[in-house]
Amino acid sequence: MLRLSPGPTATPTRFVAFVATAAIYPTATPHVFCDGAMESFLIVGERGRVTLTEDGKSLNLRAGPSTDFDVIGRLAPLDGFLVLAGAQCAGPYTWFQVDVGGQVGWIAEGADGQYFAEPWLPG
């Protein structure tokens, strides 16, 4: 008759796993100070919207970051957009490249103490 007997008892080994996790943080927009322009608040990679002003003026969407470029569209108060690039300095403005429903252009953030656009963060 064949008898099976247990072999040497195995000592349990503890495994400690260190799991590397990578937190994803948005890339910070370098703070650019344009001479003669107001402090900038728009954030590349985030949403923004046209500010609601008493005069209800629209915001020009331009082909490039300056008033020298053609107006290719207009944004109404409270229209939203995605900030693609910026900040670029030209004249008394800080310019940001934005996507408005698939149309890409440049907007000025503000001038003369009035912001034309503001961050519009989820929340």
N, C-alpha and C positions, 0 to 999 in steps of 0.2 A: 504494500500500500504506500502510496506517495503522500507525504504530508507536506503541506506548505506552511512555512513559518515566516513570520514577518522579518524583514531584513532590518538593518540598522534604522533606527528612528530618525527621520529627517527633522532637522531643526528649522522651524519656519523662519524665513528671512523677511525682513521688513523692507519694502521698497518705498522710498519717498520720491515722488515725482515732482519736479519743479517744472511748472508749465509757464513758458514765456508768453506773456500777453502783450499785445501792442495796442496802445490806446491811440485812437485816431483823433487828432486835433486839427481844426481848420488852420490853414496856413495864415499867419498873421499878415495883414496888409501893412507894409512899411508905412509909418506915419510920414507923410510928405507935407512940408510947409511951403506953399507957393507964395512968393513975394506978392503982397497986396491982396491975397485971397483969404477967405475965411478958413477957420480950422475945418479939417475934413473929418467926416464921420462914416461915410459909406465903406463897406467891407467887401473886398474881392471874394467872390464865391458865395455871397449871401444875397438875399433879396433886398430890394429897396422900393420906394414908391415916391411919386411926385407929391410934394406937400400941398396941402389945401390952404390956399391963400384967399384973402378977402376979395381980391380982384379977379380970382378964378382964371388966371392966365395959364396957358398951356406952356409946356417945356419943349424947346426945340431939340430934336434928335438930329445930330449932324454926322456927316460922312467921316469926320476926323476930329481930333481934339483941339479945336480952335474955331473962332467965329469966322475964320477965313474959309472954312469948309461949307459945302452946300447943306441946307436943311433937307433931310430926307424923310422926316416925319415929325409929328407933334404928339406929345403925351399930355393927356388931360389930368387935372388934379385927381389924386388917389390911384392913378394907373400904376400898376406894379411892373417890376423888371428884375432881371438877374444881373448882378454886377460881374462882368467878365474880366476886366482889366482896369488898371489905373494905378495910381493917380498920375496924371500928366499935368504939367503947369503950362498955361498959355494965357497971356493977358492977366486980367485980375481974377481968373477962374482956375479951379481945380477940376479936371475932366476925368470922367470914367466911361469906359466902354461898357455898354449894356446890351442885353438881349430882351426885346419886348415882343413876346409872342412870335419869335423866329426872325424878327427884323433886328439886325445888329447895327448899332451906331454909338455916338458919343454924346454925353450930356454934361453940362456944367452943374456943379453941386450947389453953388450959391454965389451971391455978390451983394455988396452994399448992405450987409446986416440981415439979409433974407436968404434962407435956404430954399432952393428949388426942389431938392430931393432929400430924402431921409432914409436911414436904415429901416427895414420892415422885417423884423426877426420873428420867427415862429413863436407862438406863445399864447 
